[in-house]
Amino acid sequence: MSTGVHARARVGIWSYFPFGSSPRRRSASLPAKSTRDQFEKPGRHSGDPHRSSKKFGFRDTFTVATMTQSQRTRYIKTGGIIAVLLLFLYVLLPGGQPSPSSIKTPVSNSKCTKPYDSTKPLIQYALMIDAGSTGSRIHVYRFNNCGPTPELEHEDFKMTEKKKGGAGLSSYADDPEAAARSLDPLMEVALKSVPKEYQSCSPVAVKATAGLRFLGPETSDKILDAVRNRLETVYPFPVVSKENGGVEIMDGKYEGVYAWITTNYLLGNIGTKERTPTAAVFDLGGGSTQIVFEPTFKSAGGLTEKLAEGDHKFSLDFGGRHFDLYQHSHLGYGLMKARDAIHRAIVEAKHESSPTDQSWLSKTLVNPCLSAGTSLTVNVTMGNGHPLGEVVEIKMIGPKDISSAAQCRGIADKILKKDADCKLAPCSFNGAHQPPLQRTFANEDLFIMSYFYDRTAPLGMPESFTLRDLQDLTAAVCAGQSNWGVFEGIGDAINELQERPEHCLDLSFMLSLLHTGYDLPLNRQVKIAKKINGNELGWCLGASLPLLNKVSGWQCRVKQVS
């Protein structure tokens, strides 16, 4: 894993994010250069502006002592006039007015004693809440401005507690106020992590992802309004404005691009003018999955192919370099949505085989996507007007003593809809245009994260492995407990498998998504990671960098002293 990013190797962060003309600029808008930050402490420079810096030696002291009384009186009067004038100028000039940042601002930290840019504060905090489909998470970032680029010093992270029915904002569809209160445990972490003297100038933003997208605009807007109101009335942190997307459902394109920025920022691949190859990011959430990479096209016949225009293209200027990124957010193909679709496909297939006989509903149904010998009761949503009912409860059981990983993958392949209409060829799955990875991104690093990590790392998978390794792991898991001896020496792996009968399904879908969906060959290396240099991966850090400047839509909550 690459070492941390050195701030001195980068140009200023504020030149990073002019995204180009094509993307929308909501909360992704990046700060322009600020004329003056209210956080700045006027007295950061040594010396007192009201006092001469001259040091008196023995000869100077003797001369002053032998002055006549009239001389002393004249000097005192003159000095008094000068002092009054200086005080008057000090109050009038912008640098002399007290600001929220001048209150209890420390004069140094462990890295340096003053910021690289005097218009920036030495220390800054930013709070980002990831309101996902299965739960919410807060990231509290602490940065220093010792170099031209803000350096991430520390991160505090907490998730909402798991509960039946889900812990995401979308699980409170009928109670927006309860949805807002569900974030209280996360905000308590922020109150403990951010010193009081910084809280009024430490912005917070909430970005909801796939879960809320499925509720519809009326319900989701009520939840978001309740969240904003609670943050603004209960907590001391400034909330990023509505116009700048401070509390919003984030467009899937930004979710993926921000994750790409986070990963490559922490790896040190971006932020300098060197043409360092960048890593691809495949992020698997609960409701959606994102892919972002920088395709490279070879010249043919004197012409260089370019990334086709369309919603999939994201132009980004970052650290003196220009990037044309391919990005796509596949809504409905997150892991939890894939589970629902696979269970529904199994029930549908059974119903089609005996449409007039429903006696099987009261019996156990063999599910090839459950590990051998395991069982699970599942509520399967069939949809309005379905002959079996809108929702059916079925007890499912895995095959007896054999692995059915191949059969499960066959079902997973079908829900990807590889044969869907492809309006702009070539396509990956479900009709989405995508440059072929084998041709445009054949050898660069490919990071798979979030649920990809959560389902493979606990089973002992290394940081880098091939899809064939993933295929072998899937077969072993699907074979059931009698074949789980290989996992006995790996931490809590056995308990993980016993408590999660759908582990076979999850791995099968992941393999299908990567191999069938994205057309990656089985010998392709992928990398899993949850952190780089101790910092969480995902989109949150990439989305938090713009918040370090108030042009991104917030103001300190301390009133200006006049």
N, C-alpha and C positions, 0 to 999 in steps of 0.2 A: 504494500500500500504506500502510496506516495506520502512524503512528509508534508508538514503544514505549509501553508502559503506564507511567504515572507512579504510583509507590507512594503518593504523598500523596493521590491522588484516590480511594483505596479505604479501606474499613473493614478491620479486621483479618481476615486470611485464615481464622482459625479459625471465623468466623461463616459461612463460605461453604458448607460441605458437609453440613449436616444434610439428607440426601437425601429426607426424608419417610418415611412408614411403608411404602410399597409396595416399594421396592428392598431387596434383601438388603444387609447391611452386613458385608462381609468386609474385604478389604484396602481397600475403598472407604470404610470407616468413617473419619470425619474426627475429628481431635483435638478433644477437649473442652479447656477452658482448663486449662492445667497450673498447679499451685501453685508449683512451682519446677523449673527445668531444671538438671540436673547439669552442663550445659555452662557455666553462669554463672560468671563470674570474680568472687569476693568483692571484690576490690580495684578494681572498675571505677570507684568514686567517688574523687574527689581527696581527698588528706589522709590522715593516719595515725590510726587510731582510738585508738592508744596515746599520742598526742602532742597537746598543745594546739596549736590553729591560731593562737594569738596571736603576733604579731610584736613583739619587744622593740625599743624605740627607745633613744636615748641616756639619757633619764631613767630608764627601767626598768633599764638595765644598771648605772647608777650606784647605784641603790637596792639592788640585789642585792649589789653589791660591798661595801657598807658594813654588811651584816648582821653581827650578833655570831655567835660560834662556836655558841652554844646555839641560836640561831635557825636557823642552817644545819643543825644536827643534827636539830632538830625537823622542819624541812621535808623533809629527806632521808628520815626515817623515814615521815612521812606520805605522801610521794610514792611510796615503795616499796610501802606497803600498797595505795595506789590502783592502782598498776601491776599488782600481783598480782591484785587483784579484776577489773580490766579484762581481763587475760589469761584468767582463769578463765571470765568471761562470754563472751569471744570464742570459746573452744573449745567451750562448751556450746551456744551459739546456732547454728541451722541455717546461717546465712549465714557463720559462721566456720569451718565444716568444709571442708577441701579436697575438691574434686570433680574428676572426670575433666576437666571443662571448664576447671578453673583451671590446668591444666598447659600452659604455653607458648601461651596464648591471646593473640593480638595485641591491642593496646589500640586500634587504629584500622585503617581501610582507606581507600581513596581517596574514599569517600563520606561517612564520618562517623567519629567517635571512640568512640561508644557506641550500643547498640541503642535503638530507640524504646521498646521494652518491656523493662524491666530483668530480666524473667524469661526472656528469650530470649537466646541467644548472638548475637554480632555477625555471625559468618559461619557458614554451614551448607552442607554438601554432601549430596547425595542421589544414589544410583546406581540406575538402572533398566535392566534387561536385557530387551529385546524379543526373545523366542525365537520367531521367525516360521517359516513353513513352508519358506521358501527359504534362511534364514540367520538368525543372531542378531546383535543390535546392542546396544551399550551406550551409554547417555547418562549423562554425569557432569555434574551441575548444581551450580553454585556460586551461593548466594543471600546477600544481606545483609539485615539486619533494621533498616536505618536508618529506615524508615518503618513505618506501621501494617501494611503488607502486605510480605511478603518480596519483594525485587526480584531477578529473575534477572540475575546479572552475566555469567555465562559458561557455555558448554556445550562439552564435549568429546564427540566421537561417533566410533565405529568399528564396522565390520561385520566379520563373519567372512569369510575368503577364500572365493571361489566354488570349488566342486569338483564333479566329475562325480557325479551322483546326489543333489546337494543338500548344503547345509551347515547345515541346520536340525537341531534336536535330534531330530526325527522320522526323519532319515536314519540315525540310530544305533539303530534299533529293537532290534537284536540285541546291542547292547553299551552298556548304560547308563553304564558308567565312561568309555567313549570320548566319549559325549555330554557328560558333565560336563567332561572335559578340553578339549572343543572351545571352551569359554568362557574358557580360560586367556589367549589373546591379548587378549581384551576386558578381563579383570581386570588385565592388565599395564598397560593404559591407565589404569585407575582408580588403580593404585599410583603411577603417574607424575603423574597429574593432581591427586590429593588429597594435600596436605602430610601428612607423617607424624603431626604433632601433632593432625590432625583425623581420621585414619583410623579410630580406635577408636570414634568417635561419628558416623560417616557411614554410614547404613543402606543396604543393598542389597536389592533385590527382583528376582525373575525372574518375568515373566509370559509364559507360552506361549500362542500363539494357535492358529489353525486347524489347523496341521500335526499337533500332538499329539492333537487331538480325534479324528482318524481312526484312531489306533492302538489305541484301546480302553483301558479303565481300568487293566487289569493291567500292560500294557507301559508306558503313560505314567507310572503311579505309580512304577515302578522307575526310570525316567529322572529324574523329579523328585526322588526320594529321593537318588539319586546326586549330583545337582546340589547339593542342600542340604548334603549331607555334605562335599562338596569345598569349598564356599564357607566352611563353618564351621570346617574343619580346616586349610585352607591359607592363607586370607586373613584380614587383621586387621579387616575390616569386619563390623559386626553385621548378621546376616541377620534380616529381618522374620519374626516367628513364623509357625508353620504355621497357627495359629488365625486369624491375620490375613491369610492368603493370601500369605505372603512368597515362596514358590516354588510356582506353581500354573498350571493352565490357566485363563486368564481367560474369564469369561463374555463372549460376544460383545456383550452389551448394554453392558458397561462399556468395552469396546474403543472402541465408537463414541462413547459419552458422554464419555469422557476425551479423545478427539480433538476433540470439540465444545468442551469446556472449554479445551483448549490453544489452539485457534484463536481463540476469542472473547476469551480472556484476553490473548493477545498483540495482538489488534486493539484492545483497550480497550473492547470492547462490553459486558463484564460486569465486576463488581467495584464498581460505583457504583449508587446508587439511581435514577439517570436511566434512563428507559425507552428506551434505545438499541436499535434493531433488531439482532437477532443474525443471524449467518451460518449457513447450512446446511453440513453437512460430509458429503461422499461419499468414503469411504475404500475403495480397492481394493487388497486384499492378494493373496497367492498362493492361499490356500484359501478365503477368504470376502470379502464386501464388506459395508460398513456404511453406513447412511444415518441421519442425525440432524438434525432441524430443529425449530423452534418454530412450529407452525402457528397461524395467526390465523383465527378464525372470525367471520364477519359476523353481525350480528343480523338475524333475519327474523321478522316478526310479533310483535315485542316480546320474542322469545326469542333468546338467544345460544347457538348450537351449541357443544358442548364436545368435546374429544378423548375418544373412547370409551375405556372402561376395558378393560384387558387387559395382556398382557405387553409390548406395544409402548409403553405409557405409562411415562415415567420422570419422576417429580416431583423437582425439585431446588430447594433454597433456596441462593442464592449471592449474597453481598454485599448483603444487604438486599432481594433480589428473589426472587420465586418463579417458577419455570419449569415448565411442563408440556410435556415434550419428546416428540416421536414418535421412536422409534428401532427399528431392526430390523437384525439381522445375518443376512445370507443365506449360510448355510453351504453350501459347494460351488460358490459363484459367484465365487470369487476368480479371478484371471487364469490361474494354472496349472491349476486345476480346469476352467476354461472351455476351455482348450486341449485337455485330455484329452477333454472331452465333445464338442467339435467334431470332432476327429480320429476319435473313435469313431462319431459320427453319419455321417461320410463313408464309413468302412469298412462300417458296417452297411447303408447304402443300396446300396453296390456288391454286398454279399453278397445282399441281398434281390432285386436285379435278376437274379442268376444263382446261386441257392442250391446247385445241384448242380455247378457249375463253379468250381473254386478255382485254376485256372491263373493267374489274374490276380494272385495273391499273390506270384508270382515276377517280376512285371513292375512297371513304374512306374505309379502311380495318380495321375491328375490331381486336384489339390486346389485348389478355387477360393479357398481362404483363404491360399494362398501367393502371393507376388508373382510376376508373369509372368516366366518364365525362370529361376526359382530352384528348388532341389530340397532335400529333407530326408529323412533316414531316421528313421522314428518307430516307437517301441515303443508299440503301442496296446493298452490293457487292455480286453478284451472281457467278462471276468467268468467265473466258474466255470461249466462245462458248456456254454459256447458252442461251436457247431459248428466255428468257426475256431480254437478253442483259447482258453485264458485270456488269453494275451498273443500278439500277432502283430507281427512286424517287417515294415514296409512302406516301400518307397522311394516318396516322394511328390514330385510336380513341379507347379509352378504352370502356369497356362494359357500358351499361346504368344502373346506380343506383345499381349495385351489385358488390361484390368482386369476382374476378376470380383468387384469389391467388393460389388455388389448381391446376387450369388448367395451370397457368404460371409455377408452380413448375414441373408439368409434362413435359413441354417443356425443362426446365432447366435440369431435370434428364436425358433426352435423349441426350443432348449434352455432358454429362459426360462420355458416352460410358462405362457403367458398364459391358457390355457384351463383351468388347474387349478382344482379346487373352491375357491370363495371363501366361507368360513364367516362372515366378517364383512366385508360390502361397505363401501366399495370396496376393491379389491385392486390391487397393483402387478403382481407376477408370482409364479409358483409358489404361489399361494394366500395370499400375505401381505397382511394388511390394511394400507392406507396412505391417509391423507387426500390428496386430489388436490393436487399441488403448484401447479397452475395456479390453483386457487381459494384455497388457504390459505397459499401462499408464492410469490406471483407475481412480486414485484419485488425481494426482498431478495437479498443476495449469496449465491452458491452456490459453495463451494470444493470442487474435486475434487482428490484428492491421492494420494500413494503411486504406484502404477503408472500412474495417469492422468497424473501429472507425468512419470514416467520415460520414457513412450513418446511424449510430445508435445513437451516442452521441447527435447530434443536435435534435433528437426526444425524448430526455429525458431518454434514457436508462441508468440504473445505471452502476457502474464500473464492477459489476458481475451480470450475469443473465443466465438463462437456455435457451436451444434451443426452449423450449416450449414458453418462453417469446418472443423469436424472431419470432416464428410462429404466435403468437397473434398480434405482432406489424405489421407483414407483411399483415395479413388479414385486419387490420384496415386501413393501408395505401392504399391497393389496393381497398378498398371499396369506395374511393372517398371523395370529400370535404364535402358531407352531413354527413359523419361519422367521420370527423376530429375534432369534438368538444373536444375530449380528449386531443388534442394537444394545445388548446388555451392558457393554462397557462404555456406553455413551451417556453420561449424565442422567438426565431425567427422560430419556427418549422413550422407554417402555411406557411410562405413565402418560406421556404425551400421546402415544398411539392408542392406548387403552381408553383415554378420556375423549378421544376425537375419532369416532367411527368414520367420519367423512374425510379423513386424511388421504385415503386412497383416491377419492373423488378430486380433492384439491390438487394433488400432484398430477393426476391424469389430465385435468384441465390445463394446468400450467404447461405441461409437456406439449399438449395439443396446441395451445396458444402460440408457443415459441416455434415449434416444428412445422405444424400445419398452417397456422394463422400467419406467422411472419416469415415462413419459408426458410428458417435457419436449419442448416444441415446438422445431423447428429454429432458430428465431430467438432462443432463450433464451441469454443470456450466462452463461458459467461462468468461474471463475477457477482457475488452477493456481498452486500455490506449493509449494516444498519448505521454505522458511524464511520467517519473518516477523521482521524486525529481527535477522537473524542467528541465530535460534533455530529448530531443527527442528520441523516440524509433525508431527502424529500423536498418539497417545494417551499417550505416555510422560511428557510434562510434566504433563498433567492427573492422571496416576496418581502422580506424584512429590510433588505438593504436600502430600498428607496425611502423607508421611514426615517432614516437618519437625517433627513432634511425636512423642515416644516413646509417646504413648497409642495410636499406630497399630501398636504391637506390636514394639518393639525396645528394647534397653538398651545403653548404652555398654559396650564390652568391657573398659575399664579398671576395676579393682576400686576400690570406694569406700575412701578413706583414712579411718581412724578415729583 
